[in-house]
Amino acid sequence: MNNQQVITEDQRQQAELIWDYHQMHHDVRPVDVAIGLGSHDLGVAAFSAELYRAGLFPVLVFTGGNSPTTAARFPRGEAVHFREHALELGVPDSAILLEPNAGNTGQNITFSREVLASAGIAPTTVMLISKPYMERRSFATARKLWPEVEVICASEPLGFDDYLKSIGDDRLVLDMLVGDLQRVIDYPKLGFAVAQDVPKDVHAAYESLLAAGFTSRLLKP
């Protein structure tokens, strides 16, 4: 299939069902610290800056090294570029901690925790700021690796169609939605995350998109 191929309306509806499932719908409120999870989406840094300016946390960790999908866009690493963007948006340097080495979500959580501990910070409440469809996976990972803190998830408040437009590649977004759901399903069996209930309609949408070939972001067997 062509990478820019227009998706069908059925596929769009299936993807929107998965999109909604991936979001935790937490009420955003003040926390001890926030962690901005590195990715290809610079909107994470912008939304982190917005929440900082709103007074929701005093300390912000940006975490992430390079990955195959971000190395070209963020050659100095995800966390470094996120920090630079947040500084441009008015977050003071003194409020930002940098974790430039993580290569996956588990490392994002573990390494950020270590950076905070090195700074003498032991939070009881943590906000994870991510791409909209990464909320559930990051929540399940943090609950497994850092069970003693209360985790609140937040992401840029974009509707599904607006997010599709912002990325500009429908097929890529659907591939990523499917790939993240595979991880939500499979990671608990591997000890990487706590289990999450997957409703039947969400699982049916996932199977349908798998069968339609939205598989480029699946874990390799």
N, CA and C atoms as a LAMMPS dump frame, in Angstrom:
ITEM: TIMESTEP
0
ITEM: NUMBER OF ATOMS
663
ITEM: BOX BOUNDS ff ff ff
-5.0000000000000000e+02 5.0000000000000000e+02
-5.0000000000000000e+02 5.0000000000000000e+02
-5.0000000000000000e+02 5.0000000000000000e+02
ITEM: ATOMS id mol type element x y z
1 1 1 N 0.828 -1.191 0
2 1 2 C 0 0 0
3 1 3 C 0.871 1.252 0
4 2 1 N 0.383 2.297 -0.659
5 2 2 C 1.067 3.586 -0.621
6 2 3 C 0.984 4.165 0.778
7 3 1 N 2.097 4.761 1.247
8 3 2 C 2.163 5.272 2.622
9 3 3 C 1.13 6.349 2.889
10 4 1 N 0.76 7.108 1.856
11 4 2 C -0.177 8.215 2.035
12 4 3 C -1.611 7.825 1.644
13 5 1 N -1.849 6.546 1.453
14 5 2 C -3.164 6.105 1.002
15 5 3 C -4.252 6.585 1.948
16 6 1 N -5.332 7.055 1.383
17 6 2 C -6.474 7.5 2.183
18 6 3 C -7.115 6.282 2.844
19 7 1 N -7.397 6.391 4.121
20 7 2 C -8.022 5.288 4.835
21 7 3 C -9.528 5.31 4.601
22 8 1 N -10.163 4.155 4.749
23 8 2 C -11.616 4.085 4.567
24 8 3 C -12.32 4.641 5.801
25 9 1 N -13.593 4.922 5.662
26 9 2 C -14.358 5.443 6.811
27 9 3 C -14.453 4.402 7.921
28 10 1 N -14.599 3.134 7.564
29 10 2 C -14.621 2.083 8.581
30 10 3 C -13.303 2.053 9.356
31 11 1 N -12.213 2.152 8.637
32 11 2 C -10.904 2.138 9.294
33 11 3 C -10.742 3.367 10.186
34 12 1 N -11.219 4.51 9.732
35 12 2 C -11.133 5.721 10.555
36 12 3 C -11.913 5.551 11.854
37 13 1 N -13.093 4.964 11.774
38 13 2 C -13.905 4.751 12.974
39 13 3 C -13.249 3.736 13.915
40 14 1 N -12.688 2.684 13.347
41 14 2 C -11.978 1.703 14.178
42 14 3 C -10.789 2.359 14.882
43 15 1 N -10.06 3.18 14.14
44 15 2 C -8.891 3.855 14.713
45 15 3 C -9.312 4.834 15.805
46 16 1 N -10.424 5.529 15.603
47 16 2 C -10.875 6.49 16.617
48 16 3 C -11.284 5.774 17.904
49 17 1 N -11.832 4.579 17.777
50 17 2 C -12.181 3.777 18.955
51 17 3 C -10.909 3.429 19.747
52 18 1 N -9.873 3.033 19.044
53 18 2 C -8.59 2.709 19.695
54 18 3 C -7.961 3.973 20.277
55 19 1 N -8.027 5.06 19.533
56 19 2 C -7.513 6.366 19.989
57 19 3 C -8.136 6.741 21.333
58 20 1 N -9.449 6.618 21.431
59 20 2 C -10.134 6.982 22.669
60 20 3 C -9.744 6.048 23.814
61 21 1 N -9.581 4.764 23.515
62 21 2 C -9.175 3.794 24.537
63 21 3 C -7.788 4.121 25.079
64 22 1 N -6.885 4.547 24.216
65 22 2 C -5.509 4.826 24.638
66 22 3 C -5.436 5.987 25.637
67 23 1 N -6.446 6.846 25.659
68 23 2 C -6.409 7.995 26.552
69 23 3 C -7.064 7.632 27.888
70 24 1 N -6.424 8.068 28.981
71 24 2 C -6.876 7.694 30.32
72 24 3 C -7.983 8.597 30.858
73 25 1 N -8.14 9.765 30.257
74 25 2 C -9.181 10.721 30.671
75 25 3 C -9.054 11.097 32.149
76 26 1 N -7.819 11.276 32.591
77 26 2 C -7.584 11.715 33.963
78 26 3 C -7.889 13.207 34.105
79 27 1 N -8.338 13.601 35.282
80 27 2 C -8.475 15.021 35.594
81 27 3 C -7.094 15.581 35.909
82 28 1 N -6.688 16.587 35.171
83 28 2 C -5.373 17.195 35.38
84 28 3 C -5.431 18.11 36.601
85 29 1 N -4.48 17.905 37.508
86 29 2 C -4.432 18.705 38.739
87 29 3 C -2.983 18.829 39.182
88 30 1 N -2.699 19.71 40.151
89 30 2 C -1.308 19.914 40.568
90 30 3 C -0.653 18.627 41.082
91 31 1 N 0.631 18.457 40.717
92 31 2 C 1.42 17.283 41.113
93 31 3 C 2.805 17.754 41.554
94 32 1 N 3.571 16.823 42.125
95 32 2 C 4.92 17.158 42.582
96 32 3 C 5.886 17.39 41.418
97 33 1 N 5.804 16.533 40.408
98 33 2 C 6.687 16.657 39.237
99 33 3 C 5.935 16.186 37.992
100 34 1 N 6.442 16.599 36.831
101 34 2 C 5.933 16.097 35.555
102 34 3 C 7.089 15.512 34.755
103 35 1 N 6.769 14.519 33.941
104 35 2 C 7.747 13.893 33.051
105 35 3 C 7.205 13.982 31.63
106 36 1 N 7.928 14.686 30.763
107 36 2 C 7.568 14.776 29.355
108 36 3 C 8.254 13.662 28.592
109 37 1 N 7.462 12.74 28.05
110 37 2 C 7.997 11.544 27.398
111 37 3 C 8.369 11.842 25.956
112 38 1 N 9.632 11.609 25.629
113 38 2 C 10.14 11.91 24.302
114 38 3 C 9.463 11.083 23.214
115 39 1 N 9.349 11.692 22.025
116 39 2 C 8.73 11.041 20.873
117 39 3 C 8.985 11.922 19.659
118 40 1 N 8.31 11.616 18.551
119 40 2 C 8.402 12.455 17.352
120 40 3 C 7.547 13.703 17.461
121 41 1 N 6.727 13.81 18.507
122 41 2 C 5.68 14.826 18.605
123 41 3 C 6.124 15.975 19.514
124 42 1 N 6.553 17.08 18.911
125 42 2 C 7.005 18.24 19.683
126 42 3 C 5.856 18.9 20.447
127 43 1 N 4.618 18.534 20.11
128 43 2 C 3.469 19.026 20.873
129 43 3 C 3.525 18.623 22.332
130 44 1 N 4.242 17.524 22.639
131 44 2 C 4.414 17.104 24.035
132 44 3 C 5.177 18.175 24.81
133 45 1 N 6.231 18.701 24.208
134 45 2 C 7.006 19.754 24.865
135 45 3 C 6.189 21.024 25.023
136 46 1 N 5.429 21.375 23.989
137 46 2 C 4.609 22.588 24.05
138 46 3 C 3.525 22.475 25.122
139 47 1 N 2.885 21.321 25.203
140 47 2 C 1.83 21.138 26.203
141 47 3 C 2.427 21.08 27.606
142 48 1 N 3.621 20.49 27.739
143 48 2 C 4.312 20.488 29.026
144 48 3 C 4.571 21.922 29.493
145 49 1 N 5.022 22.76 28.575
146 49 2 C 5.283 24.16 28.91
147 49 3 C 3.992 24.87 29.323
148 50 1 N 2.913 24.582 28.621
149 50 2 C 1.616 25.189 28.954
150 50 3 C 1.17 24.803 30.367
151 51 1 N 1.327 23.53 30.706
152 51 2 C 0.92 23.072 32.034
153 51 3 C 1.833 23.628 33.118
154 52 1 N 3.125 23.774 32.805
155 52 2 C 4.037 24.39 33.773
156 52 3 C 3.617 25.84 34.041
157 53 1 N 3.341 26.581 32.975
158 53 2 C 2.948 27.984 33.134
159 53 3 C 1.632 28.112 33.887
160 54 1 N 0.797 27.077 33.827
161 54 2 C -0.468 27.078 34.571
162 54 3 C -0.267 26.753 36.052
163 55 1 N 0.983 26.45 36.446
164 55 2 C 1.286 26.217 37.852
165 55 3 C 0.973 24.827 38.356
166 56 1 N 0.954 23.84 37.445
167 56 2 C 0.561 22.495 37.851
168 56 3 C 1.705 21.669 38.434
169 57 1 N 2.951 22.105 38.223
170 57 2 C 4.107 21.399 38.803
171 57 3 C 5.306 22.347 38.805
172 58 1 N 6.222 22.153 39.766
173 58 2 C 7.411 23.016 39.843
174 58 3 C 8.621 22.478 39.091
175 59 1 N 8.605 21.181 38.782
176 59 2 C 9.764 20.535 38.157
177 59 3 C 9.284 19.695 36.976
178 60 1 N 10.038 19.767 35.883
179 60 2 C 9.677 19.068 34.655
180 60 3 C 10.898 18.301 34.151
181 61 1 N 10.747 16.987 34.005
182 61 2 C 11.8 16.152 33.417
183 61 3 C 11.45 15.885 31.958
184 62 1 N 12.405 16.123 31.062
185 62 2 C 12.251 15.657 29.689
186 62 3 C 13.147 14.438 29.508
187 63 1 N 12.57 13.358 28.966
188 63 2 C 13.28 12.095 28.854
189 63 3 C 13.204 11.557 27.434
190 64 1 N 14.342 11.048 26.95
191 64 2 C 14.362 10.41 25.637
192 64 3 C 15.659 10.65 24.898
193 65 1 N 16.216 9.587 24.345
194 65 2 C 17.399 9.697 23.508
195 65 3 C 16.987 9.758 22.058
196 66 1 N 17.577 8.89 21.242
197 66 2 C 17.218 8.8 19.831
198 66 3 C 16.539 7.471 19.554
199 67 1 N 15.666 7.474 18.558
200 67 2 C 15.062 6.236 18.065
201 67 3 C 15.055 6.322 16.546
202 68 1 N 14.833 5.201 15.868
203 68 2 C 14.824 5.245 14.401
204 68 3 C 13.812 6.239 13.83
205 69 1 N 12.697 6.469 14.555
206 69 2 C 11.66 7.364 14.03
207 69 3 C 11.903 8.825 14.374
208 70 1 N 12.881 9.125 15.251
209 70 2 C 13.092 10.516 15.66
210 70 3 C 14.494 11.044 15.389
211 71 1 N 15.435 10.186 15.028
212 71 2 C 16.834 10.614 14.888
213 71 3 C 16.997 11.726 13.851
214 72 1 N 16.268 11.645 12.748
215 72 2 C 16.401 12.664 11.709
216 72 3 C 15.825 14 12.166
217 73 1 N 14.689 13.939 12.861
218 73 2 C 14.038 15.175 13.293
219 73 3 C 14.727 15.8 14.498
220 74 1 N 15.187 14.96 15.427
221 74 2 C 15.806 15.44 16.662
222 74 3 C 17.22 14.848 16.789
223 75 1 N 18.167 15.33 15.992
224 75 2 C 19.491 14.689 15.951
225 75 3 C 20.24 14.732 17.283
226 76 1 N 19.929 15.687 18.15
227 76 2 C 20.599 15.754 19.451
228 76 3 C 19.846 14.967 20.527
229 77 1 N 18.785 14.279 20.129
230 77 2 C 18.001 13.493 21.074
231 77 3 C 16.686 14.171 21.412
232 78 1 N 15.686 13.36 21.711
233 78 2 C 14.339 13.875 21.963
234 78 3 C 14.306 14.834 23.149
235 79 1 N 14.885 14.431 24.274
236 79 2 C 14.814 15.248 25.488
237 79 3 C 15.49 16.595 25.291
238 80 1 N 16.623 16.608 24.6
239 80 2 C 17.359 17.862 24.369
240 80 3 C 16.51 18.831 23.545
241 81 1 N 15.907 18.339 22.476
242 81 2 C 15.067 19.203 21.634
243 81 3 C 13.802 19.638 22.379
244 82 1 N 13.203 18.744 23.161
245 82 2 C 12.021 19.115 23.945
246 82 3 C 12.367 20.23 24.926
247 83 1 N 13.517 20.091 25.591
248 83 2 C 13.949 21.128 26.544
249 83 3 C 14.122 22.47 25.846
250 84 1 N 14.78 22.456 24.697
251 84 2 C 15.008 23.705 23.964
252 84 3 C 13.686 24.371 23.591
253 85 1 N 12.713 23.57 23.178
254 85 2 C 11.405 24.115 22.804
255 85 3 C 10.697 24.69 24.032
256 86 1 N 10.768 23.992 25.159
257 86 2 C 10.135 24.482 26.385
258 86 3 C 10.78 25.784 26.852
259 87 1 N 12.102 25.898 26.724
260 87 2 C 12.785 27.14 27.083
261 87 3 C 12.295 28.29 26.203
262 88 1 N 12.121 28.021 24.915
263 88 2 C 11.599 29.045 24
264 88 3 C 10.194 29.486 24.399
265 89 1 N 9.453 28.589 25.027
266 89 2 C 8.069 28.873 25.427
267 89 3 C 7.966 29.404 26.858
268 90 1 N 9.113 29.72 27.464
269 90 2 C 9.088 30.429 28.736
270 90 3 C 9.302 29.616 29.981
271 91 1 N 9.577 28.322 29.857
272 91 2 C 9.88 27.529 31.049
273 91 3 C 11.318 27.837 31.471
274 92 1 N 11.551 28.205 32.723
275 92 2 C 12.925 28.52 33.136
276 92 3 C 13.804 27.279 33.179
277 93 1 N 15.067 27.476 32.851
278 93 2 C 16.019 26.368 32.841
279 93 3 C 16.087 25.681 34.202
280 94 1 N 15.919 26.455 35.273
281 94 2 C 16.019 25.906 36.629
282 94 3 C 14.908 24.91 36.947
283 95 1 N 13.823 24.925 36.159
284 95 2 C 12.693 24.027 36.409
285 95 3 C 12.79 22.724 35.628
286 96 1 N 13.799 22.614 34.734
287 96 2 C 13.884 21.459 33.831
288 96 3 C 15.047 20.551 34.214
289 97 1 N 14.759 19.255 34.299
290 97 2 C 15.789 18.234 34.443
291 97 3 C 15.836 17.442 33.135
292 98 1 N 17.034 17.024 32.742
293 98 2 C 17.213 16.361 31.455
294 98 3 C 17.616 14.911 31.657
295 99 1 N 16.928 14.016 30.926
296 99 2 C 17.264 12.59 30.923
297 99 3 C 17.426 12.216 29.457
298 100 1 N 18.654 12.197 28.931
299 100 2 C 18.858 12.082 27.481
300 100 3 C 19.167 10.694 26.953
301 101 1 N 18.944 9.653 27.74
302 101 2 C 19.419 8.324 27.334
303 101 3 C 18.338 7.282 27.076
304 102 1 N 17.129 7.473 27.556
305 102 2 C 16.1 6.427 27.472
306 102 3 C 15.787 6.063 26.032
307 103 1 N 15.613 4.759 25.799
308 103 2 C 15.294 4.266 24.47
309 103 3 C 13.942 3.587 24.38
310 104 1 N 13.22 3.504 25.502
311 104 2 C 11.87 2.939 25.5
312 104 3 C 11.113 3.482 26.711
313 105 1 N 9.84 3.147 26.818
314 105 2 C 9.014 3.737 27.87
315 105 3 C 9.455 3.3 29.259
316 106 1 N 9.859 2.046 29.399
317 106 2 C 10.351 1.584 30.692
318 106 3 C 11.565 2.376 31.142
319 107 1 N 12.484 2.63 30.199
320 107 2 C 13.654 3.437 30.532
321 107 3 C 13.267 4.888 30.802
322 108 1 N 12.264 5.419 30.074
323 108 2 C 11.779 6.762 30.369
324 108 3 C 11.42 6.896 31.845
325 109 1 N 10.68 5.914 32.362
326 109 2 C 10.225 5.956 33.752
327 109 3 C 11.401 5.74 34.701
328 110 1 N 12.163 4.686 34.476
329 110 2 C 13.252 4.322 35.394
330 110 3 C 14.344 5.388 35.436
331 111 1 N 14.759 5.86 34.269
332 111 2 C 15.844 6.848 34.226
333 111 3 C 15.387 8.196 34.77
334 112 1 N 14.129 8.574 34.514
335 112 2 C 13.608 9.832 35.058
336 112 3 C 13.553 9.775 36.582
337 113 1 N 13.155 8.636 37.095
338 113 2 C 13.134 8.455 38.551
339 113 3 C 14.536 8.635 39.134
340 114 1 N 15.542 8.101 38.448
341 114 2 C 16.926 8.227 38.913
342 114 3 C 17.404 9.677 38.857
343 115 1 N 17.037 10.396 37.79
344 115 2 C 17.42 11.807 37.67
345 115 3 C 16.788 12.624 38.8
346 116 1 N 15.532 12.345 39.093
347 116 2 C 14.853 13.047 40.185
348 116 3 C 15.521 12.735 41.526
349 117 1 N 15.841 11.467 41.748
350 117 2 C 16.487 11.085 43.01
351 117 3 C 17.84 11.777 43.157
352 118 1 N 18.58 11.888 42.054
353 118 2 C 19.879 12.559 42.092
354 118 3 C 19.737 14.039 42.438
355 119 1 N 18.582 14.612 42.101
356 119 2 C 18.305 16.015 42.421
357 119 3 C 17.672 16.164 43.804
358 120 1 N 17.544 15.044 44.523
359 120 2 C 16.969 15.088 45.861
360 120 3 C 15.457 15.197 45.884
361 121 1 N 14.811 14.778 44.793
362 121 2 C 13.354 14.894 44.681
363 121 3 C 12.731 13.502 44.755
364 122 1 N 11.829 13.31 45.726
365 122 2 C 11.126 12.035 45.888
366 122 3 C 9.62 12.31 45.821
367 123 1 N 9.055 12.353 44.627
368 123 2 C 7.653 12.744 44.479
369 123 3 C 6.688 11.661 44.953
370 124 1 N 5.505 12.089 45.328
371 124 2 C 4.414 11.146 45.596
372 124 3 C 3.355 11.189 44.495
373 125 1 N 3.345 12.287 43.718
374 125 2 C 2.432 12.408 42.57
375 125 3 C 3.245 12.809 41.345
376 126 1 N 2.988 12.13 40.225
377 126 2 C 3.745 12.349 38.999
378 126 3 C 2.774 12.476 37.834
379 127 1 N 2.971 13.5 36.996
380 127 2 C 2.2 13.628 35.769
381 127 3 C 3.046 13.163 34.594
382 128 1 N 2.528 12.22 33.816
383 128 2 C 3.183 11.766 32.6
384 128 3 C 2.535 12.481 31.416
385 129 1 N 3.344 13.247 30.683
386 129 2 C 2.839 14.005 29.539
387 129 3 C 3.376 13.339 28.28
388 130 1 N 2.475 12.961 27.395
389 130 2 C 2.853 12.13 26.249
390 130 3 C 2.019 12.482 25.031
391 131 1 N 2.284 11.785 23.934
392 131 2 C 1.37 11.802 22.795
393 131 3 C 0.004 11.299 23.278
394 132 1 N -1.09 11.771 22.674
395 132 2 C -2.409 11.347 23.157
396 132 3 C -2.591 9.826 23.214
397 133 1 N -2.087 9.106 22.207
398 133 2 C -2.325 7.659 22.173
399 133 3 C -1.281 6.859 22.947
400 134 1 N -0.403 7.548 23.681
401 134 2 C 0.594 6.849 24.49
402 134 3 C 0.233 6.868 25.977
403 135 1 N -0.894 7.487 26.318
404 135 2 C -1.242 7.634 27.729
405 135 3 C -1.369 6.286 28.44
406 136 1 N -2.156 5.39 27.879
407 136 2 C -2.435 4.137 28.59
408 136 3 C -1.171 3.289 28.741
409 137 1 N -0.361 3.237 27.688
410 137 2 C 0.869 2.44 27.78
411 137 3 C 1.829 3.03 28.811
412 138 1 N 1.95 4.348 28.845
413 138 2 C 2.852 4.963 29.824
414 138 3 C 2.315 4.777 31.244
415 139 1 N 0.985 4.853 31.402
416 139 2 C 0.381 4.625 32.711
417 139 3 C 0.649 3.203 33.2
418 140 1 N 0.405 2.225 32.328
419 140 2 C 0.59 0.82 32.709
420 140 3 C 2.051 0.522 33.026
421 141 1 N 2.961 1.165 32.3
422 141 2 C 4.394 0.977 32.55
423 141 3 C 4.788 1.572 33.89
424 142 1 N 4.331 2.791 34.167
425 142 2 C 4.679 3.45 35.433
426 142 3 C 4.097 2.708 36.631
427 143 1 N 2.893 2.183 36.484
428 143 2 C 2.286 1.441 37.601
429 143 3 C 3.09 0.188 37.93
430 144 1 N 3.722 -0.383 36.919
431 144 2 C 4.554 -1.57 37.128
432 144 3 C 5.895 -1.2 37.754
433 145 1 N 6.535 -0.16 37.24
434 145 2 C 7.918 0.156 37.609
435 145 3 C 8.041 1.134 38.767
436 146 1 N 6.971 1.888 39.055
437 146 2 C 7.02 2.914 40.097
438 146 3 C 5.688 2.903 40.847
439 147 1 N 5.342 1.779 41.454
440 147 2 C 3.987 1.608 41.996
441 147 3 C 3.665 2.508 43.181
442 148 1 N 4.701 3.045 43.843
443 148 2 C 4.431 3.824 45.054
444 148 3 C 3.986 5.259 44.777
445 149 1 N 4.075 5.729 43.515
446 149 2 C 3.612 7.081 43.22
447 149 3 C 2.232 7.04 42.567
448 150 1 N 1.498 8.127 42.737
449 150 2 C 0.229 8.288 42.026
450 150 3 C 0.523 8.884 40.662
451 151 1 N 0.01 8.264 39.617
452 151 2 C 0.302 8.68 38.246
453 151 3 C -0.93 9.32 37.622
454 152 1 N -0.728 10.495 37.058
455 152 2 C -1.765 11.182 36.295
456 152 3 C -1.239 11.364 34.875
457 153 1 N -2.038 11.011 33.887
458 153 2 C -1.636 11.144 32.487
459 153 3 C -2.256 12.386 31.864
460 154 1 N -1.495 13.027 30.997
461 154 2 C -1.981 14.211 30.297
462 154 3 C -1.41 14.226 28.889
463 155 1 N -2.159 14.791 27.966
464 155 2 C -1.681 14.949 26.595
465 155 3 C -2.417 16.125 25.971
466 156 1 N -1.853 16.61 24.876
467 156 2 C -2.447 17.741 24.175
468 156 3 C -3.901 17.413 23.826
469 157 1 N -4.842 18.288 24.17
470 157 2 C -6.268 17.971 23.971
471 157 3 C -6.715 18.133 22.522
472 158 1 N -6.274 17.2 21.686
473 158 2 C -6.635 17.204 20.269
474 158 3 C -7.633 16.099 19.979
475 159 1 N -8.646 16.397 19.178
476 159 2 C -9.523 15.352 18.684
477 159 3 C -8.806 14.494 17.66
478 160 1 N -9.363 13.329 17.373
479 160 2 C -8.69 12.385 16.475
480 160 3 C -8.464 12.979 15.088
481 161 1 N -9.488 13.586 14.516
482 161 2 C -9.342 14.138 13.166
483 161 3 C -8.314 15.265 13.148
484 162 1 N -8.288 16.081 14.192
485 162 2 C -7.298 17.158 14.264
486 162 3 C -5.886 16.581 14.371
487 163 1 N -5.746 15.472 15.114
488 163 2 C -4.425 14.858 15.233
489 163 3 C -3.978 14.293 13.882
490 164 1 N -4.886 13.64 13.166
491 164 2 C -4.555 13.134 11.83
492 164 3 C -4.03 14.265 10.949
493 165 1 N -4.719 15.412 10.988
494 165 2 C -4.296 16.551 10.163
495 165 3 C -2.932 17.065 10.606
496 166 1 N -2.696 17.089 11.911
497 166 2 C -1.437 17.646 12.427
498 166 3 C -0.246 16.78 12.026
499 167 1 N -0.44 15.468 11.914
500 167 2 C 0.651 14.565 11.523
501 167 3 C 0.787 14.511 10.003
502 168 1 N -0.349 14.517 9.303
503 168 2 C -0.309 14.561 7.842
504 168 3 C -0.073 13.236 7.166
505 169 1 N -0.185 12.143 7.904
506 169 2 C 0.033 10.81 7.33
507 169 3 C -0.897 9.847 8.07
508 170 1 N -2.103 9.633 7.506
509 170 2 C -3.116 8.821 8.188
510 170 3 C -2.619 7.413 8.457
511 171 1 N -1.955 6.848 7.459
512 171 2 C -1.51 5.455 7.613
513 171 3 C -0.513 5.323 8.763
514 172 1 N 0.41 6.264 8.877
515 172 2 C 1.383 6.228 9.959
516 172 3 C 0.691 6.284 11.316
517 173 1 N -0.297 7.151 11.45
518 173 2 C -1.01 7.262 12.73
519 173 3 C -1.713 5.955 13.06
520 174 1 N -2.382 5.341 12.086
521 174 2 C -3.068 4.068 12.352
522 174 3 C -2.073 2.976 12.701
523 175 1 N -0.941 2.939 12.007
524 175 2 C 0.106 1.968 12.351
525 175 3 C 0.534 2.147 13.808
526 176 1 N 0.68 3.392 14.239
527 176 2 C 1.138 3.664 15.605
528 176 3 C 0.066 3.316 16.635
529 177 1 N -1.19 3.616 16.329
530 177 2 C -2.284 3.234 17.231
531 177 3 C -2.309 1.726 17.44
532 178 1 N -2.167 0.983 16.359
533 178 2 C -2.174 -0.482 16.428
534 178 3 C -0.947 -0.972 17.198
535 179 1 N 0.213 -0.401 16.907
536 179 2 C 1.436 -0.82 17.585
537 179 3 C 1.381 -0.564 19.079
538 180 1 N 0.844 0.581 19.474
539 180 2 C 0.743 0.868 20.907
540 180 3 C -0.232 -0.084 21.59
541 181 1 N -1.333 -0.418 20.917
542 181 2 C -2.293 -1.342 21.531
543 181 3 C -1.684 -2.735 21.665
544 182 1 N -0.911 -3.157 20.681
545 182 2 C -0.218 -4.445 20.822
546 182 3 C 0.633 -4.454 22.088
547 183 1 N 1.319 -3.347 22.368
548 183 2 C 2.166 -3.269 23.554
549 183 3 C 1.34 -3.267 24.835
550 184 1 N 0.202 -2.583 24.832
551 184 2 C -0.689 -2.614 25.997
552 184 3 C -1.124 -4.047 26.293
553 185 1 N -1.393 -4.816 25.239
554 185 2 C -1.847 -6.202 25.392
555 185 3 C -0.705 -7.132 25.795
556 186 1 N 0.467 -6.978 25.146
557 186 2 C 1.547 -7.961 25.296
558 186 3 C 2.534 -7.656 26.418
559 187 1 N 2.765 -6.394 26.721
560 187 2 C 3.8 -6.06 27.7
561 187 3 C 3.56 -6.629 29.095
562 188 1 N 2.309 -6.707 29.576
563 188 2 C 2.122 -7.318 30.904
564 188 3 C 2.636 -8.761 30.967
565 189 1 N 2.475 -9.524 29.882
566 189 2 C 2.95 -10.911 29.863
567 189 3 C 4.476 -10.969 29.948
568 190 1 N 5.136 -9.895 29.516
569 190 2 C 6.598 -9.838 29.526
570 190 3 C 7.144 -9.184 30.786
571 191 1 N 6.245 -8.751 31.667
572 191 2 C 6.669 -8.125 32.906
573 191 3 C 6.997 -6.651 32.795
574 192 1 N 6.617 -6.018 31.669
575 192 2 C 6.97 -4.62 31.437
576 192 3 C 5.912 -3.644 31.947
577 193 1 N 4.701 -4.106 32.211
578 193 2 C 3.593 -3.202 32.519
579 193 3 C 2.51 -3.97 33.265
580 194 1 N 1.605 -3.228 33.901
581 194 2 C 0.452 -3.874 34.524
582 194 3 C -0.612 -4.092 33.445
583 195 1 N -1.452 -5.094 33.656
584 195 2 C -2.483 -5.431 32.673
585 195 3 C -3.579 -4.373 32.638
586 196 1 N -4.114 -4.153 31.45
587 196 2 C -5.232 -3.227 31.242
588 196 3 C -6.364 -3.987 30.56
589 197 1 N -7.587 -3.795 31.034
590 197 2 C -8.733 -4.402 30.356
591 197 3 C -8.901 -3.785 28.971
592 198 1 N -9.082 -4.634 27.975
593 198 2 C -9.324 -4.153 26.612
594 198 3 C -10.756 -4.535 26.236
595 199 1 N -11.651 -3.561 26.087
596 199 2 C -13.037 -3.878 25.727
597 199 3 C -13.121 -4.65 24.411
598 200 1 N -14.199 -5.436 24.283
599 200 2 C -14.335 -6.287 23.094
600 200 3 C -14.364 -5.484 21.799
601 201 1 N -15.047 -4.337 21.806
602 201 2 C -15.131 -3.563 20.561
603 201 3 C -13.771 -2.983 20.178
604 202 1 N -12.97 -2.623 21.169
605 202 2 C -11.62 -2.113 20.898
606 202 3 C -10.744 -3.239 20.333
607 203 1 N -10.865 -4.432 20.928
608 203 2 C -10.058 -5.56 20.44
609 203 3 C -10.477 -5.952 19.029
610 204 1 N -11.782 -5.875 18.737
611 204 2 C -12.256 -6.197 17.391
612 204 3 C -11.727 -5.182 16.371
613 205 1 N -11.693 -3.906 16.753
614 205 2 C -11.148 -2.876 15.866
615 205 3 C -9.666 -3.128 15.611
616 206 1 N -8.962 -3.509 16.647
617 206 2 C -7.526 -3.826 16.548
618 206 3 C -7.302 -4.984 15.574
619 207 1 N -8.064 -6.058 15.726
620 207 2 C -7.911 -7.22 14.835
621 207 3 C -8.219 -6.848 13.387
622 208 1 N -9.22 -6.003 13.19
623 208 2 C -9.601 -5.599 11.844
624 208 3 C -8.496 -4.772 11.183
625 209 1 N -7.893 -3.855 11.936
626 209 2 C -6.82 -3.034 11.367
627 209 3 C -5.553 -3.861 11.138
628 210 1 N -5.306 -4.845 12.008
629 210 2 C -4.195 -5.771 11.76
630 210 3 C -4.396 -6.494 10.437
631 211 1 N -5.605 -7.01 10.236
632 211 2 C -5.9 -7.759 9.011
633 211 3 C -5.798 -6.874 7.778
634 212 1 N -6.037 -5.559 7.954
635 212 2 C -5.964 -4.626 6.826
636 212 3 C -4.523 -4.17 6.552
637 213 1 N -3.567 -4.64 7.363
638 213 2 C -2.164 -4.387 7.067
639 213 3 C -1.522 -3.21 7.787
640 214 1 N -2.173 -2.73 8.847
641 214 2 C -1.579 -1.609 9.611
642 214 3 C -0.621 -2.187 10.66
643 215 1 N 0.524 -2.606 10.173
644 215 2 C 1.403 -3.457 11.009
645 215 3 C 2.849 -2.96 11.126
646 216 1 N 3.157 -1.78 10.59
647 216 2 C 4.567 -1.385 10.53
648 216 3 C 5.166 -1.068 11.885
649 217 1 N 4.332 -0.845 12.914
650 217 2 C 4.854 -0.525 14.237
651 217 3 C 4.688 -1.674 15.236
652 218 1 N 4.415 -2.868 14.712
653 218 2 C 4.282 -4.024 15.596
654 218 3 C 5.65 -4.452 16.126
655 219 1 N 5.625 -5.035 17.32
656 219 2 C 6.837 -5.653 17.871
657 219 3 C 7.259 -6.802 16.976
658 220 1 N 8.533 -6.938 16.778
659 220 2 C 9.032 -8.068 15.979
660 220 3 C 8.995 -9.329 16.844
661 221 1 N 8.557 -10.461 16.278
662 221 2 C 8.487 -11.706 17.058
663 221 3 C 9.866 -12.148 17.531
